[in-house]
């Protein structure tokens, strides 16, 4: 049954060019790197201290890596589950955590709206409709949900938008795929340009502002890129269809007013941008089919470009050891290591190494210490030396066939790989592949997990779970 979960789209263009787009529900994609990066080149985030809060997609540093060591490695439906809370609707956004609050988004799909339909898509002048595109003919209710981290009680639930949508989504996807972000004062919720754009709430659930960013056509496959925070800005990567109207934009966190907006000639993507703090400057790294582009996050000015990976940009870049690592899995499997700090076109000068196997279509890879772990959509791991690209091991397999949409996370010398079946495989990090535990929550999982204060937060298809090694203990 599991091979049928492949989501492959082939669009034949005029001439000899074929664009092949393979997308999963999560599209999240988005995006991993490492807390052990060189001090001169490290991810930059808001005020959250590593390990204390999981404040955005892939955590406080955007890495998928937690500095905690007291995280449980064993659980089941009747073991180490602190609480289980039903979440209405459908969503693949990762839970975010700040203090004793957990935030996530969801989409409740309603009745058919007579006459409602998605925006028209054209590829090389030809109308295109993906066979698995659904959703635009129905009413949708987008919600932001706040849960008590220690008790699992829903504290508030706010409706951000209710009505028709602009574009379809994939049948397995969700308009609540992008992960919200918080700086500890406000929550920023984004549904990929659907609804009224970007929403800002305070921790009590009061809507402070909402800003229309612009409608984004994603070939009828739905959104995936999440907001990135930098100083006083919320940054959104908005790539659409053939790239004629793609852009990246920054909004003021307190007011929602546009700070800068830069056009980019990059076709539809679902990758979250990554802010990197270098020794002399900050860089905003974006992945793309045609181009890998670095921007000044303060102004939106282009710093450097490199030839793209030639595939669908879903996973988020990784950074460490003075380099940024960009990768994709379809139609071309490719990972490239690019030296940071360049200017202009650095395609021929700053590409340190390239590896052409092992990458997934949807899940992001992860950089943990000296190693990059590339994960396929079947959970097969390839471990590379991050500095040289040398293969450490290939073909690291899990015990049973499975499909993966969630991206891996890491802590205390371990990797967590979470399958669509709801099974989590705990893999020992390092030069030798070893699965040390297998756990399950008993329901499908498409969202990536979050780690905070010794607990793991897992969003299932219907429920949000808190996994704790001491489930009966009060909140810390």
N, C-alpha and C positions, 0 to 999 in steps of 0.2 A: 504493500500500500504506500510506503513512504516515498518511492521514486516519483509517484504522481504529484508530489508537492512542488516539484520544480515549476517555477514561474518564468517562462521564457517567451519573450516577444521578439519577433524578427520583422524589421521594417526594411523592405527593399527599396533603395533609392534609385533614381535614374543614374545612368552611367554604371561605373563599376563599383560604386560605393554601397556597402551594406551597413546599416546601423542595426545592431542587435542589442535589444534592451531586455535584461532579465531582472525582474524586480520581485521582492517579497513584500509581505504585509508590513513589515516593520519599517523598511526603507531607512532604517535608522542607521538609518544609518549613519552611519556617522563616524570611526573616530578614536583611536586609542594611542596612548603614549606612556611615559614612565616617570615615577617620582625619583628614580635614580639617575636622571639625566645630569649631564655636567652642569655645574652651577652657572656657567656662562650662558647656557641655553636651556631654559626651563619653561614649562607652561606657566601662564599667568592667569590668575583668577581673582575673584573679589576677596573679601575679608575673611572668608572661612578658612580655618586652620585645617591642614590635612588630617583626616581621621575623625575630626569633630562633626562635620556636617557633610552631607552629600548634596551639594547645592545646585548641580546642573547635570546635564547629560555626561555620564561617565565620571561623575564625582567632582570634588572641589578643584582639582587640577585638570579636569577633562581627560584623565588618563585611564580610567577604569581600574586604577590601583589604589588600594587602601593601605595606610601605614599601620593599621591595627593588627594585633596578634591574638586577641581574645575572641575571635570569630568562630562560631560553631562549624564543624565539618561533617556533622551527622544530623539528619532529621528525617522524619516521615510524617504521614498524616496524623499519627498518634504519638509523635516524639519530637520534643523541642520546638513545638509550635506555640509561641506565646499568645498569639491571637490570630483570628481569621475574620476578615470583614468583607461582606459582599459589596461590590461596586457596580452600580447600575450602568448599563450601556456597554460600549465597546471601545477599547483603547489600547494602544501599545506604547504609550509614553512611559518612560522609566519613572518610578517614584523618586522624588527628591526629598531630602530631610534637612531641617534646620531646627536645632534644639529638640524640643519635644513635639514638633509638628512634622507631618508627612503631607506632601502635596502631590496631586496628580490630576490629569485631565481625562475626560471621557466624552464620547459621542453617543447620544441616544437617537437611534434612527426611528422615524415615525412613518406616517402614512404617505401614500403616493400623492404628489401635487400634480394635478392635471396640467399638461402642457410643459412641465418643467423638464429641462434636459441640459446636458453638459455643453460647454463651449466647444466649438468645432476645432478639430486638430488637423493640420495639414503637414505632410512631409513631402518636400520638393514639389509643392503645388497640388498634391493629391490628398483628398480627404482620407483621414485614417481614424478607425475606431478599433480599440483593443477589444478582443473577444471577452476578456474578463473584467472589463470596466463596468462598474455599477455605482449606484448611490445618488446620482444627480437628479433623479426623478422623484426623490423623497424629501420629506421634511427632516431636518436635523437639529438637535439640541446639543450645543457644546457646553460642557460644564467643567468648572474647576472645583476640586474636592480637597478639603482639609481634614486630616485624621490625626487623632491623638496618638503620638508615637508609642506611648507606654501602655495604653488601654485598648487601642484599636477602635475607639468610638469616633464616628464621623462628627466633627465639631461644626462644620458648615459646608454648604454646597451652593455655589453660585452659578446661575445660568449666564454664560457669556454671550451666547447668540442662539436664536431660534428662528428657523426659516429655511429657505432654499440655499443651495450651494452652487458654486461656479463651475466646478469640474467634477468628474467621476473620481472614484478610487478603485483600487484593485479589489476584487471580491473578498480577498483575505486581509485587506488592509483596513485602515481606520483614519478618519480625519484627525483623531486624537493620537497621532503617531509621534509628532514632535514633543520632546520632553520640555517642561517648563524650567525656568531658572529663577534663583533667588539670591539676593545679596544680603539677606538677613533683615531687610526692612520691607522689601516689596517682592511680590511674585509676578513673573512675566510669563503669560500664557500665549501660545502661538499655535494656530491651527493651519499653518501653511498658506496664509493669505485668505483663507475662507472666513466667512463671517465678517466681522468689522475690522480685522487685522490683528494687531498686537494689543493685548489687554494687560493692564497693571492693577494688581490688588494689594491691599495691605494685609497684615497677618490676621485681621479680624474679618476678612472677606469683603471689605468695602472696595468697590471699583473706583480707582483714582483717576484713570484715564484710559482711553482706547484710541488707537491711531490706525487709520486705513493706510496700508503700505502699498497696496496694488494687488490686483488679481493675478494669480500665477497658474498657468496651464502646465500640468505635469503629464502630458500624453494620456490623461485619463487614468493615472495610476495612483494619485493621491500624494500627500506631502510626506516629508521625512526629516528634513534638516531642522535642527533645534536652535534656539537663540544662544548666542555667546556673549558673555559680559566682559567689558573692559572699562575700568575706571568709571566714568559717569555715563557710559554708553551701553546700549543693547544692540547687538549686531546680528543681522539676518542675511543669509545667503539665499538669493531668490533666482534660481536658474529655471528656465522654462523651455519647453518644446525644442525648437531648433536653435534657440539662443539669440534670436533677433531682439528680444526684449528682456534679456536677463540683466540682473543688477545685484549689487551688494549694498546694503544701507545700514546706517547707524542712527539710532534714536536716543534722545536724551532720556535717562532713566527716570528723572523726576517729572518731566512734562510730556514726554512722548513726541516732542518736536524733532523733526529731521535735523541731524547734525551734518551729515554728508551722505551722498549717494553716488555710486560709481557704476556706470554700465560695464558689462562684461560679455564678450562674445563666446559664451560657453553654453552648450545645449543642456537640456533638463538634467538635474542632478538631485541627489537626496543626501548629500554629505554636509555635515556640520563643520563650519570653519573653526580653526584652532588659533588661539592667541598665544604667541611664544614671546617670552621676555628674554632678549639677548643682552649681551654686556653693554652695548651702546644704544640699543633701540628695541622697541617691541615690533613684532611682525605678526600679521594676520594671514595665516596660510589657508588657501582654498584648493580643494581638489577639483579636477575637471577632465572631461574627455579630451578636449583640444589643448587646454593649457593648465599648468599648475601656476597659480599667481600668488605672490606675496604683496600685501598692502600695508601701509602705515595705518594702524587701527585708529589713530587720532584724527586723521584727515581723509582716509580713503585713497590716498595717492598710491599708485602702483610702484612697488619697489623693485621687483624682479619677476621674470616669467621663465618657465621652462616648458618644453613640449610635454603635453599631457600623456597619460597612460593609454589613451585610445580606447577606453572602455567606459562603462557606466559608473559615474562617481557616486558611490553609496557610503563606503567606509570613511571615517574621519582620519586625517593625517596623524602620524605619530611623530614624536620629537625626542631627541636625546643624542648625546655624544657629538654635539655640534652639527647635527644633521636633522632634516625633516624626511620622513618616510611616507611616501604616497603609494597607493596600491589599488587594484581593482581586480575583479574576477570574471567579467564577461563583456564582450566576446574574447578579450585577451586577458590572460592571467599575467599580472606584472606587478612587481614591487620595485620602486626606485628610491635610492638614498641620495638626497640632494644636500650639499653643504649650504648652511645658512649664511646670511650676511652679504649676499651678492647684490648686483645691480644690473638692470637691463636684461637681455636674453642670456641666461646662464646654462642653456641646454648642453653646450659643448664644453663648458668649463667646470661646472660644479656637480655633475652627476658622478657620485663616488662608486656606486655599484648598482647592478640590476639583477633581479631574480625572476624567472618566468614560470613558476609553478606554485601551487599550494594555496592561492588566495580564494576567498569566498565571493559569491555574488553579493551577499547581503551583510552578514556579520562583519564587524570591524575586527582587525587583528589587535594584538596587544604587545607593547614593549615593557619588559619587566627586567630591570637590571641590565645585564649585558646582552640579553637575548630578545629577539623578536619572535613571537609565536604567531604564525599564520594559520588560521583555522578555516577549513573548507566548510561548505554548507552541510556536510555530513559529519562534522566534528573531527575530521582528520587533521592532526597538527603537524606543522613543519617548523622546526626551530632553527633560526639563523643567528649567527654572530652579528650583532647590530653594527659593529664597526667595519667589518669586512664583507659581509654578505655570505660568508662561508657557511655551508650547510652543517649544522650540528647533528640533527637527525631529521628524517622524513618518515611519513607514514605512521605517525603516532595515533593509534586507533582507540576508540571507546569500545566497551564490551558488547554493545548491541547496535544494530542499524538505527539511525535516527536522523532527523533533519533539524537544522538550527537556524533561528532567526535572531535570537538574542546574542549580544556580543559578550565575550568573556570578561571577567573581572579577576583581580589578583589580590592576595594578601598573604603575609606570613609564609612566603615560599610556596604558595599554592595558587593554582588557577581554577576558577569555577566555569564550567561549560554547561549551559542550560538549554536543553532541547525543547522542541515544540511539544513533546509528550509530557513535559513537566519534570523530567528527570535531570538532575544536576550531577555532573561528573567532576569529582575533585581530583585534579591532576597535579602531581609534584612538579614544581618549576625546576629548571636546571637542564643540564645536558643529556639527561636520560629520561625518556618518557615512562611514566608510571601512573596508572589510575589507582588512587588510594581509597576512594569511597564513591558510592552511588546513592543518591537520595532522591525522593520524590514528594511533590505536594499533591499528587493525584488528580491534576487537571492540566490542560494545555497551557503552555507559557510561551509568549512571543516577545514580551518586554524584557529588557536587561535588568538584572537585580541591582539593588543599592545596598551599601554597607554603612552603618552608623552606630557608634557606641557599643560595639560587640554584637550587633544584631544585623541580620540580613533581611531585606524587604523584597519580597517576590510578588510580582503582579501576575496572577493567573488570568485565565480567560474570564472568570466571573468573580474572583475574590482577590483581596490583597492579604498577604501573609507576612507575619513577623516571626522570624526564626531566631531563637535565643537558646544558648546553652543552659540558661537558668530561667525557663519560661514562667515560673511562679513568682519570681522576684519582682518587686516594684521597680519602676523606672529609675535609672541612675541619674 
